[in-house]
Structures are given as structure tokens and as C-alpha cells.
Amino acid sequence: MNKPYVSVVIAALNEEAAIGKVINDVPREIADEIIVVDNGSTDRTAEVAEAAGARVVPEPRRGYGRAFRAGLHSISPDCEIVVFLDGDGSDYPEMMNRLVEPISGGTRDFVIGSRVRGQRQAGSMSWHQVFAGYMVGFLLRLLYGVRSTDMGPFRAIRRDALERLNLREETYGWPLEMQMRAARAGLRILEVPVDYRRRAGGQSKIAGTVRGSVMAATRILLTLARIAMEPR
């Protein structure tokens, strides 16, 4: 079986302290290209990412969904599998095989890394992040019969399946929209345990501030309500 072409897309906003190690830890035997989307950084994120061997794509309009959409517009036409992860050093890129192998083996279309089911460093996730993952999992099971424990950023999906989902969320609701639309579309979804650690530097844009937490929670709830009420 031929190895599929894998594109890794990393969203980064002021991650100068972490982004180099994140890129260096991506297994090159799996990844064919690494794209870092610089989502309006004011530090040396782009410079450090380029020096580490990534291709940097600028997206000055801040927003989680906007960053990943810019990355997707820049991937190689040969890409068959897309892997997403954050640029803050909290994910373990060396665990990428857990996400890619079920897709390359033809048994799954979409694989999500669950931080809740893996080994978590103390302080790496707030209680409300864990609670939100379980709550969303309960609703996904209720609505679509899909089991889930997390909305983790570390995930992989077949490119053709992703393009059919027509994602449109621009900020914090993007990961949930992907999971909900994938469930609605009947994709073969798998959740696997992945380890998680505290970010390598800087401050979380979501859990690091009250404002960020409130904005993220609001957007996620609006996304959930909007998609759940769409006609099937």
C-alpha cells in the first residue's frame, strides 16, 4: 500500500517560544509538508517557523477557523490526509501515527485525539475544558449516535471528506463544527487517546483569560445550536 500524502497544518498566534519544537517534533516519515499559519503574530513566530523548516502562510485576521482555512487553501494538491494541531507546544506531534494510521489503513475517515483519555500534565486543561468536552460528547451521542469525550485540536481527516463538510466557522466554533458536520455526514469517526501538556510559553487565548473563556464558550454554544437545528 502506497503511503498517502500528509499535510500538517499548525495554527500559531505569538508562539515564538514553542513553534520551533512543535515543528521539529513532527515525524517526517509521516508528514510530507508542514504549514504554519501565522494568525497575526506580533513576535518572531513566522521567522522561527521558517527556520525550523515549515512553510509559513500569513492570515492577519485573527480567528481559529480563519487560520485553519488559510492553511487548507495552501496545502499541496497531492494532499490526501490533513493533520491539524496547535502551535503552543501542548500537543505531542510524535503521536501523529495514532491519528493517521486508521485513515491510511482505510478503516476511518476522521480521527480525533482525546486529551481526556490520554495522559494529561497537571494544569494543562482547566476543569471547564474537560467539562465542555464531556458535555459536547453527550450531545453528539444524543443527536447523532457518535461517542466523543473531547474537542481536542490534534486531529486528522481525509482531505476529500473534509472538503465535503463545507466548514464556515471562523473562530472558536471551528473544531466543534467539524465534529458535528462529520457526524451528520456519516463519516467513519474514531477517537484515540493522546497525551497533553502545559503550553510551552505565552498565554492561552482561550483558557488564559476570562474574556477568552467567555468568548470561546459563547461561540461554541452558538455553533452547537445552529448546526443542531439545521434540517437534515
C-alpha positions in Angstrom: 0.0 0.0 0.0 1.4 3.4 -1.0 1.9 6.0 1.7 -0.7 8.8 1.5 0.5 12.4 1.1 0.0 14.0 4.6 -0.2 17.8 5.1 0.2 19.1 8.6 -1.4 22.5 9.3 -0.5 24.3 12.5 -2.2 27.4 13.8 0.0 29.9 15.6 -0.5 33.2 17.3 2.5 34.6 19.1 4.1 31.2 19.7 7.7 32.2 19.2 8.8 30.1 22.3 7.1 26.9 21.2 6.7 26.7 17.4 10.2 25.6 16.6 10.0 22.5 18.8 6.5 21.7 17.6 7.7 21.6 14.0 10.8 19.6 14.9 8.7 17.0 16.7 6.5 16.4 13.7 7.5 12.9 12.4 8.9 13.4 8.9 8.3 9.8 7.9 4.6 10.7 8.1 4.4 14.4 7.2 5.1 15.4 3.6 4.6 19.1 4.3 4.2 21.3 7.3 2.3 24.6 7.0 2.3 27.1 9.9 -0.4 29.7 9.7 0.8 32.9 11.3 -2.5 34.3 12.6 -1.4 37.9 13.2 1.6 37.4 15.5 3.5 40.3 16.8 6.6 38.3 17.7 9.0 36.1 15.8 6.6 33.2 15.2 6.9 33.3 11.4 10.7 33.6 11.4 11.2 30.8 13.8 8.8 28.5 11.9 10.5 29.1 8.6 13.9 28.4 10.2 12.5 25.1 11.5 11.5 24.1 8.0 7.8 24.9 7.8 6.1 26.9 5.1 4.5 30.0 6.7 1.2 31.3 5.5 0.0 34.7 6.8 -3.5 35.2 8.0 -3.7 38.5 9.7 -7.4 38.3 10.5 -7.4 36.5 13.9 -9.6 33.6 14.4 -9.1 29.8 14.9 -11.3 28.9 11.9 -9.8 31.6 9.7 -6.3 30.3 10.4 -7.0 26.7 9.5 -9.0 27.8 6.4 -6.0 29.8 5.2 -3.8 26.7 5.8 -6.2 24.5 3.9 -6.1 26.9 0.9 -2.3 26.5 0.8 -1.9 22.7 1.0 -0.4 20.7 -1.8 -2.8 19.4 -4.5 -1.3 16.0 -3.7 -2.6 16.0 -0.1 -4.8 13.1 0.9 -4.8 13.4 4.7 -4.8 16.7 6.7 -3.5 16.8 10.3 -4.3 19.7 12.5 -2.6 20.7 15.7 -1.9 23.8 17.8 1.4 25.7 17.8 1.7 26.3 21.5 3.6 23.0 22.3 0.7 21.4 24.3 0.2 18.6 21.7 2.6 15.7 21.1 3.2 15.7 17.4 5.2 12.5 17.8 1.9 10.7 18.4 0.7 11.5 14.9 0.8 7.9 13.8 -2.2 7.2 16.1 -4.3 9.6 14.1 -3.0 8.9 10.6 -2.8 5.1 10.5 -6.5 4.4 10.9 -7.2 6.7 7.9 -4.3 5.5 5.7 -5.4 1.9 6.5 -8.8 2.7 5.0 -10.9 2.0 8.2 -11.6 5.6 9.2 -12.2 9.0 7.7 -11.7 11.3 10.7 -9.7 10.7 13.8 -9.7 13.0 16.9 -7.1 13.0 19.6 -8.8 12.9 23.0 -6.8 14.7 25.7 -9.2 13.5 28.3 -8.5 9.8 27.6 -4.7 10.3 27.4 -2.1 11.3 30.0 -2.5 15.0 30.9 0.1 17.0 32.7 -1.2 18.8 35.8 -2.6 22.2 34.9 -2.7 21.5 31.1 -6.5 21.6 30.9 -8.9 23.6 33.0 -12.0 22.0 34.6 -14.3 23.8 32.2 -12.4 22.5 29.2 -12.8 18.9 30.4 -16.5 19.5 31.2 -17.1 21.1 27.8 -15.6 18.0 26.1 -17.9 15.6 28.0 -21.0 17.9 27.5 -20.4 18.1 23.8 -19.8 14.3 23.7 -23.2 13.8 25.4 -24.9 16.0 22.9 -23.2 14.3 19.9 -24.2 10.9 21.1 -27.8 12.2 21.6 -28.0 13.9 18.2 -26.0 11.6 16.0 -25.1 8.4 18.0 -21.4 9.3 17.9 -19.2 8.8 21.0 -16.8 11.7 21.9 -15.0 13.0 25.0 -13.1 16.0 23.7 -12.9 18.8 21.1 -9.1 18.4 21.0 -7.1 20.4 18.4 -5.0 17.4 17.4 -6.9 15.6 14.6 -6.6 14.1 11.2 -9.1 13.8 8.4 -9.3 12.6 4.8 -9.0 15.7 2.6 -11.9 14.7 0.3 -14.1 14.1 3.3 -13.2 17.4 4.8 -13.9 19.4 1.7 -17.4 17.9 1.6 -18.2 19.3 5.1 -18.1 22.9 3.8 -17.0 24.4 7.2 -17.7 28.0 7.7 -17.0 28.8 11.3 -14.2 31.5 11.6 -13.3 31.4 15.3 -13.6 29.1 18.3 -16.5 27.1 17.0 -14.5 25.6 14.2 -13.4 22.3 15.9 -17.0 21.6 17.0 -18.4 22.4 13.6 -16.1 19.8 12.1 -17.1 17.2 14.6 -20.8 17.9 14.2 -20.8 18.0 10.4 -18.6 14.9 10.2 -21.2 13.0 12.4 -24.1 14.3 10.3 -22.3 13.2 7.1 -21.8 9.7 8.4 -18.1 9.8 8.3 -16.3 6.9 10.0 -15.1 8.7 13.1 -12.6 7.4 15.7 -11.4 8.9 18.9 -7.9 7.9 20.2 -6.1 8.9 23.4 -3.3 11.4 23.1 -1.1 13.0 25.7 -1.3 16.7 26.6 0.9 19.1 28.5 1.0 22.7 29.5 1.8 25.2 26.7 5.5 25.9 26.2 5.2 29.7 26.6 2.9 32.7 26.4 -0.7 32.7 27.5 -3.6 30.7 26.2 -6.0 32.7 24.0 -9.0 30.7 25.5 -8.3 29.4 29.0 -5.7 32.1 29.8 -8.2 34.9 30.3 -11.8 35.3 31.5 -12.7 37.2 28.3 -11.2 34.4 26.1 -13.0 31.7 28.0 -16.4 33.5 27.8 -15.9 34.3 24.1 -15.0 30.7 23.3 -17.9 29.2 25.3 -20.4 31.6 23.7 -19.2 30.8 20.2 -19.2 27.1 20.8 -22.7 27.2 22.2 -23.9 29.2 19.2 -22.3 26.8 16.8 -23.8 23.8 18.6 -27.3 25.4 18.5 -27.1 26.5 14.9 -25.9 23.1 13.5 -28.2 21.1 15.7 -31.2 23.0 14.4 -30.3 22.7 10.7 -32.6 20.4 8.7 -31.0 17.1 8.0 
